[in-house]
Amino acid sequence: MNYLIVFSLISFLILIHELGHLIAAKLSNIPIERFSIGFGPKLWAFGKGQTEYRVSAFPIGGYVLPEIENENDFFLIPSRRRIAFALGGPIVNIVLALVCLSCFNATTMGFSLYGILIYPFVQMKEISLQVLYALPQLFSQPEQLSGLIGIVAIGGRVLTGDFSKIFGLAAMLNINLALLNLLPVLPLDGGKILFCLLEKIHRSPAKLRSPLTVTGWVFLLGLILSITVIDVYKLALSTYA
């Protein structure tokens, strides 16, 4: 049961990340064609304004689809609005992480203004530094990292016997999701922001956007696949050892 809770939590936080992009798009006057909960075939939908809100068959995260004729139309939107759009997801994750840390402190340390309003920022700084220190392992020691399967397995064990720890787990996942998405690598949010800033200096980097996006996707999918294989191997060892 704990493993299902952790899996659902991860899916929910990814959805919250996409909701942040949706809110940023609305505030930046970027037209959105579709906001979907999950992926795959449509199960149910309704329209509001120019946006379709739908529930899809596979409720894992979600996505935001801008209303554009082709990819080039999106890049005609002023860069400051595209930067706001890209920042929306990470910002919502950071805000939610602070809320989760406040709840965690209240349930484990008792209610205090320091624990709810101030200490969460200290904790966020400490967790963020740990994540940043671990980032080089993406290239040097990928076997030390955990993907979806590994996180669900570890999270399920963490929640055993103390369900209040779900707030701490949610905070850590939110911070990881925000920081990893802010890496200056396409197709991540940080890479999109970087290219928006480079466009302000000179238009020439725009020619590299598509090949770097494809390269980034290949790298990310390869990394996810390799980490998933490692997770399954570790899980099998722990189960049958």
Secondary structure, DSSP 4 states (H G I P E B T S, - for coil): -HHHHHHHHHHHHHHHHHHHHHHHHHHTT--EEEEEEEEEEEEEEEEETTEEEEEEEEEEEEEEEE--SSHHHHTTS-HHHHHHHHHHHHHHHHHHHHHHHHHHHHHHH---HIIIIIHHHHHHHHHHHHHHHHTTHHHH-GGG---HHHHHHHHHHHHTT-GGGHHHHHHHHHHHHHHHHTSS-TTSHHHHHHHHHHHHH-SGGGGGHHHHHHHHHHHHHHHHHHHHHHHHHHHHHHHH-
